[in-house]
């Protein structure tokens, strides 16, 4: 790096350094080249750069254990709006993977007290919240008050050689 010449102002020295770097091509190919500067319309405060860095890095100020509880609540909301049992199982599997990873890796902050969700219990809860269809299925007898005979009685009462 060239030194400042005697009698050269700091402004002229800085301008000369920039011109020489441009001539060497040190400013070509930088990220964001040719695009407008982001957030020009926003007012700047003293910590604008750190706020933008935190936003760009997706930094979360909430401890991971507390964030995990929020993720479980969001997963339960997604379960309630799921349309199929397969979707419910996929949501539970996904949140359980997050829970297991967090329980295995959290080293700072409060400890995680969240346990993986029981898939079958969540499916039963999801089914219980679904509206029940009161119309009889086409293969069911209309007289639903009469108990259905046990399977072995049905099997023995069927004539031999009848197709299953």
KELUM-429443 format. One record per residue: residue in three letters; x, y, z of N, C-alpha, C in turn. Coordinates in steps of 0.1 Angstrom, whole numbers, padded with zeros to 4 digits, m for minus. Each point is the difference from the previous one (the first is absolute). Last residue first. Example, Ala and Ser with C-alpha at 12.3 -4.5 7.8 and 13.67 -1.06 7.14 Angstrom:
2
ATOM  senu    n_u    n_v    n_w   ca_u   ca_v   ca_w    c_u    c_v    c_w
ATOM   SER   0128  m0022   0071   0009   0011   0000  m0008   0011   0008
ATOM   ALA   0003  m0057  m0001  m0009   0012   0000   0009   0012   0000
END
This chain:
164
ATOM  senu    n_u    n_v    n_w   ca_u   ca_v   ca_w    c_u    c_v    c_w
ATOM   UNK  m0654  m0652   0002   0003   0010   0011  m0002   0014  m0005
ATOM   UNK  m0026  m0046  m0018   0012   0009  m0003   0001   0010   0011
ATOM   UNK  m0021  m0050   0006  m0004   0014  m0004   0012   0008  m0001
ATOM   UNK  m0002  m0047   0014   0003   0003  m0014  m0004   0014  m0004
ATOM   UNK  m0025  m0019   0042   0013  m0005  m0005   0001   0003  m0015
ATOM   UNK  m0032   0031   0031   0000  m0013  m0007   0014  m0004  m0005
ATOM   UNK  m0007   0032   0044   0001   0001  m0015   0000  m0014  m0006
ATOM   UNK   0001   0008   0047  m0014   0000  m0005   0000   0002  m0016
ATOM   UNK   0041   0000   0027  m0006  m0013   0000  m0014   0000  m0006
ATOM   UNK   0024   0041   0002   0008  m0009  m0008  m0007  m0014   0000
ATOM   UNK  m0017   0034   0027  m0003   0003  m0014   0007  m0010  m0009
ATOM   UNK   0008  m0002   0046  m0014  m0004  m0003  m0004   0002  m0015
ATOM   UNK   0042   0014   0017   0000  m0015  m0002  m0014  m0005  m0002
ATOM   UNK   0008   0047   0007   0005  m0005  m0013  m0001  m0015  m0001
ATOM   UNK  m0037   0026   0029   0015  m0002   0001   0005  m0006  m0013
ATOM   UNK  m0045   0029  m0002   0005  m0013   0006   0015  m0001  m0001
ATOM   UNK  m0027   0047   0007   0005  m0008  m0011   0005  m0014   0006
ATOM   UNK  m0040   0032   0022   0015  m0002  m0001   0003  m0010  m0011
ATOM   UNK  m0040   0036   0000   0002  m0014   0002   0015  m0003  m0001
ATOM   UNK  m0016   0043  m0008  m0002  m0003   0014   0003  m0015   0003
ATOM   UNK   0000   0022  m0044   0013   0000   0007  m0002  m0003   0014
ATOM   UNK  m0026  m0006  m0047  m0003  m0002   0014   0013  m0001   0008
ATOM   UNK   0003   0005  m0047  m0007   0012   0005  m0003  m0002   0015
ATOM   UNK   0043  m0024  m0022  m0015  m0002   0000  m0006   0013   0006
ATOM   UNK   0046   0003  m0028  m0005  m0003   0013  m0015  m0002   0000
ATOM   UNK   0028   0013  m0038   0000  m0015   0003  m0005  m0003   0014
ATOM   UNK   0002   0046  m0017  m0008  m0008  m0009   0000  m0015   0003
ATOM   UNK   0006   0037   0039   0008  m0004  m0011  m0009  m0009  m0009
ATOM   UNK  m0023   0037   0031   0005  m0013   0000   0008  m0003  m0012
ATOM   UNK  m0004   0049   0023  m0007  m0008  m0010   0006  m0014   0000
ATOM   UNK   0017   0037   0027  m0011  m0008   0006  m0007  m0009  m0010
ATOM   UNK   0051   0022   0008  m0010  m0001  m0011  m0010  m0010   0006
ATOM   UNK   0034   0034   0027  m0004  m0014  m0002  m0011   0000  m0010
ATOM   UNK   0042   0036   0008  m0014  m0002   0001  m0004  m0014  m0004
ATOM   UNK   0048   0012   0024  m0007   0000  m0014  m0015  m0002   0002
ATOM   UNK   0032  m0002   0036  m0004   0013  m0003  m0007   0001  m0014
ATOM   UNK   0018  m0041   0017  m0010   0004   0009  m0005   0014  m0003
ATOM   UNK   0037  m0018  m0024  m0013  m0006  m0004  m0011   0004   0009
ATOM   UNK   0042   0016   0011  m0004   0006  m0013  m0013  m0006  m0004
ATOM   UNK   0020  m0019   0037  m0005   0013   0004  m0005   0007  m0013
ATOM   UNK   0021  m0041  m0006  m0012  m0002   0007  m0007   0014   0004
ATOM   UNK   0043   0000  m0019  m0010  m0004  m0010  m0013  m0002   0006
ATOM   UNK   0036   0010   0029  m0004   0012  m0008  m0010  m0004  m0011
ATOM   UNK   0017  m0035   0026  m0008   0009   0009  m0005   0012  m0008
ATOM   UNK   0031  m0030  m0021  m0014  m0006   0001  m0009   0009   0008
ATOM   UNK   0046   0013  m0003  m0007   0001  m0013  m0015  m0005   0001
ATOM   UNK   0030   0023   0038  m0004  m0013  m0003  m0009   0001  m0013
ATOM   UNK   0041   0035   0012  m0015  m0002   0001  m0002  m0015  m0004
ATOM   UNK   0046   0020   0024  m0007  m0003  m0013  m0014  m0004   0002
ATOM   UNK   0020   0032   0037   0003  m0014  m0004  m0007  m0002  m0014
ATOM   UNK   0020   0044   0032  m0010  m0005  m0010   0004  m0014  m0005
ATOM   UNK   0023   0032   0030  m0008  m0010   0007  m0011  m0005  m0009
ATOM   UNK   0052   0026  m0002  m0012  m0004  m0006  m0008  m0010   0008
ATOM   UNK   0035   0038   0021  m0001  m0014  m0006  m0014  m0002  m0007
ATOM   UNK   0024   0049   0003  m0008  m0009   0009  m0001  m0014  m0007
ATOM   UNK   0042   0027  m0015  m0013   0004   0003  m0007  m0010   0008
ATOM   UNK   0039  m0018  m0030  m0001   0013   0008  m0015   0003   0001
ATOM   UNK   0013  m0039  m0023   0011   0001   0010  m0001   0012   0009
ATOM   UNK  m0029  m0036  m0037   0000   0013   0008   0010   0000   0010
ATOM   UNK  m0009  m0038  m0031   0010   0010  m0002   0000   0013   0008
ATOM   UNK  m0031  m0040   0000   0013  m0006   0000   0011   0011  m0001
ATOM   UNK  m0046   0010   0000   0003  m0006   0013   0014  m0006   0000
ATOM   UNK  m0017   0019  m0040   0002   0010   0010   0004  m0006   0013
ATOM   UNK  m0011  m0029  m0035   0013   0007  m0003   0002   0011   0011
ATOM   UNK  m0040  m0024   0002   0011  m0009   0003   0013   0007  m0002
ATOM   UNK  m0039   0024  m0012   0001  m0002   0015   0012  m0009   0004
ATOM   UNK  m0011   0006  m0046   0005   0013   0006   0002  m0002   0015
ATOM   UNK  m0020  m0036  m0022   0014   0001  m0005   0007   0013   0006
ATOM   UNK  m0046  m0006   0007   0008  m0009   0008   0014   0000  m0003
ATOM   UNK  m0030   0024  m0027   0002   0007   0013   0008  m0009   0009
ATOM   UNK  m0012  m0019  m0041   0009   0011  m0002   0003   0007   0013
ATOM   UNK  m0031  m0035   0000   0014  m0005  m0003   0009   0011  m0001
ATOM   UNK  m0045   0011   0003   0005  m0005   0013   0014  m0005  m0002
ATOM   UNK  m0022   0013  m0038   0002   0012   0008   0006  m0005   0014
ATOM   UNK  m0014  m0033  m0030   0012   0007  m0005   0004   0012   0008
ATOM   UNK  m0040  m0024   0010   0012  m0008   0004   0013   0007  m0005
ATOM   UNK  m0041   0019  m0012   0002   0001   0014   0013  m0007   0004
ATOM   UNK  m0015  m0005  m0044   0006   0014   0003   0003   0002   0014
ATOM   UNK  m0021  m0040  m0012   0013   0000  m0005   0007   0014   0002
ATOM   UNK  m0046  m0005   0009   0008  m0006   0010   0015  m0001  m0003
ATOM   UNK  m0031   0039  m0022   0001  m0015   0000   0009  m0005   0012
ATOM   UNK  m0011   0047  m0007  m0012  m0006  m0006   0001  m0016   0000
ATOM   UNK   0019   0044   0033   0004  m0010  m0009  m0013  m0007  m0006
ATOM   UNK   0004   0034   0036  m0005   0004  m0014   0003  m0010  m0010
ATOM   UNK   0014  m0006   0045  m0014   0003   0001  m0006   0003  m0014
ATOM   UNK   0047  m0005   0005  m0007  m0013   0001  m0015   0002   0000
ATOM   UNK   0027   0038   0001   0000  m0006  m0013  m0007  m0013   0000
ATOM   UNK   0005   0021   0041  m0009   0008  m0008  m0001  m0006  m0014
ATOM   UNK   0032  m0018   0029  m0013  m0005   0004  m0011   0008  m0008
ATOM   UNK   0044   0013  m0006  m0002  m0013  m0006  m0014  m0005   0003
ATOM   UNK   0015   0040   0020  m0003   0002  m0014  m0003  m0014  m0007
ATOM   UNK   0014  m0001   0045  m0013   0006  m0001  m0004   0002  m0015
ATOM   UNK   0043  m0015   0008  m0010  m0011   0003  m0014   0006  m0001
ATOM   UNK   0035   0030  m0005  m0001  m0009  m0012  m0010  m0011   0003
ATOM   UNK   0011   0028   0036  m0008   0007  m0010  m0002  m0008  m0012
ATOM   UNK   0029  m0017   0032  m0014   0000   0005  m0010   0007  m0010
ATOM   UNK   0046   0002  m0008  m0005  m0013  m0003  m0014  m0002   0005
ATOM   UNK   0024   0039   0010  m0004   0000  m0014  m0006  m0013  m0004
ATOM   UNK   0019   0004   0042  m0013   0007  m0001  m0005   0001  m0014
ATOM   UNK   0042  m0020   0007  m0010  m0008   0007  m0014   0007   0000
ATOM   UNK   0038   0023  m0018  m0004  m0012  m0009  m0011  m0008   0007
ATOM   UNK   0006   0053   0012   0008  m0013   0002  m0007  m0011  m0008
ATOM   UNK  m0004   0049  m0018  m0007  m0008   0009   0008  m0013   0003
ATOM   UNK   0010   0034  m0033   0005   0004   0014  m0007  m0008   0011
ATOM   UNK   0015  m0008  m0054  m0011  m0001   0009   0005   0003   0014
ATOM   UNK   0017   0008  m0054   0003  m0002   0014  m0012   0001   0008
ATOM   UNK   0012   0001  m0050  m0012  m0006   0006   0003  m0004   0015
ATOM   UNK   0028   0025  m0034   0004  m0013   0006  m0011  m0008   0006
ATOM   UNK  m0008   0043  m0018   0005  m0008  m0011   0004  m0014   0005
ATOM   UNK  m0014   0032   0032  m0012  m0004  m0008   0005  m0009  m0011
ATOM   UNK   0033   0019   0028  m0009  m0010   0007  m0011  m0005  m0008
ATOM   UNK   0026   0034  m0019   0008  m0012   0001  m0008  m0011   0008
ATOM   UNK  m0018   0043  m0002  m0001  m0006  m0013   0008  m0013   0000
ATOM   UNK   0002   0026   0038  m0014  m0005  m0001  m0001  m0007  m0014
ATOM   UNK   0041   0021   0009  m0002  m0012   0008  m0014  m0006  m0001
ATOM   UNK   0009   0041  m0022   0008  m0011  m0006  m0001  m0013   0008
ATOM   UNK  m0021   0041   0015  m0006  m0005  m0011   0007  m0012  m0006
ATOM   UNK   0005   0031   0041   0002  m0015   0000  m0006  m0006  m0013
ATOM   UNK  m0004   0047   0010   0014  m0003   0003   0004  m0015  m0002
ATOM   UNK  m0041   0018  m0028   0003   0003   0014   0015  m0004   0002
ATOM   UNK  m0034   0013  m0045   0012  m0007   0006   0001   0005   0015
ATOM   UNK  m0044  m0004  m0037   0009   0009   0008   0011  m0009   0007
ATOM   UNK  m0022  m0015  m0048  m0002  m0001   0015   0009   0010   0007
ATOM   UNK  m0001  m0008  m0048  m0011   0008   0004  m0002   0000   0015
ATOM   UNK   0034  m0025  m0022   0003   0014  m0002  m0011   0008   0006
ATOM   UNK   0008  m0051  m0003  m0004   0008   0011   0003   0015   0000
ATOM   UNK   0029  m0030  m0033  m0012  m0004   0007  m0003   0010   0012
ATOM   UNK   0025   0010  m0049   0003  m0003   0014  m0013  m0003   0008
ATOM   UNK   0004  m0012  m0053  m0002   0012   0009   0004  m0004   0014
ATOM   UNK   0024  m0026  m0040  m0013   0001   0006  m0001   0012   0009
ATOM   UNK   0040  m0014  m0024  m0010   0004  m0010  m0014   0000   0006
ATOM   UNK   0033  m0027   0028   0005   0009  m0011  m0011   0002  m0010
ATOM   UNK   0001  m0030   0041  m0008   0012  m0001   0004   0010  m0011
ATOM   UNK   0037  m0031   0017  m0014  m0004   0002  m0008   0013   0000
ATOM   UNK   0046  m0001  m0028  m0005   0000   0014  m0015  m0003   0001
ATOM   UNK   0030   0006  m0041  m0004  m0013   0005  m0004  m0001   0014
ATOM   UNK   0033   0038  m0012  m0008  m0007  m0010  m0004  m0013   0006
ATOM   UNK   0031   0032   0020  m0014   0003   0003  m0010  m0008  m0010
ATOM   UNK   0049   0000  m0004  m0004  m0006   0014  m0014   0002   0003
ATOM   UNK   0030   0012  m0040  m0012  m0009  m0001  m0004  m0005   0014
ATOM   UNK   0036   0033  m0015   0004  m0014   0002  m0012  m0010   0000
ATOM   UNK  m0009   0046  m0003   0009  m0003  m0012   0005  m0015   0001
ATOM   UNK  m0023   0018   0037  m0010  m0002  m0011   0008  m0004  m0013
ATOM   UNK   0025   0012   0038  m0007  m0013   0002  m0009  m0003  m0011
ATOM   UNK   0021   0042  m0001   0010  m0010  m0003  m0007  m0014   0002
ATOM   UNK  m0026   0038   0011   0003  m0001  m0014   0009  m0011  m0004
ATOM   UNK  m0007   0008   0046  m0012  m0005  m0006   0002  m0002  m0015
ATOM   UNK   0033   0022   0024   0000  m0014   0004  m0012  m0007  m0007
ATOM   UNK   0004   0047  m0004   0010  m0007  m0008   0000  m0015   0003
ATOM   UNK  m0028   0027   0026  m0005   0000  m0014   0010  m0008  m0009
ATOM   UNK   0013   0009   0044  m0011  m0010   0000  m0005  m0002  m0014
ATOM   UNK   0031   0035   0006   0006  m0013   0002  m0010  m0012  m0001
ATOM   UNK  m0015   0045   0000   0006  m0004  m0013   0007  m0013   0001
ATOM   UNK  m0018   0016   0040  m0011  m0002  m0010   0006  m0005  m0014
ATOM   UNK   0029   0014   0035  m0006  m0013   0002  m0010  m0004  m0010
ATOM   UNK   0038   0034  m0015  m0011   0000   0010  m0005  m0015   0002
ATOM   UNK   0051   0016  m0014  m0013  m0005  m0006  m0010  m0001   0011
ATOM   UNK   0046   0012   0008  m0008   0011  m0005  m0013  m0004  m0006
ATOM   UNK   0037  m0037   0001   0000   0012   0009  m0008   0011  m0007
ATOM   UNK  m0015  m0050  m0009   0011   0009  m0004   0000   0013   0009
ATOM   UNK  m0017  m0051   0012  m0005   0014  m0003   0012   0008  m0003
ATOM   UNK   0004  m0052  m0008  m0001   0009   0011  m0005   0013  m0005
ATOM   UNK  m0010  m0051  m0021   0008   0013  m0001  m0003   0009   0012
ATOM   UNK  m0002  m0055  m0002  m0009   0012   0000   0009   0012   0000
END
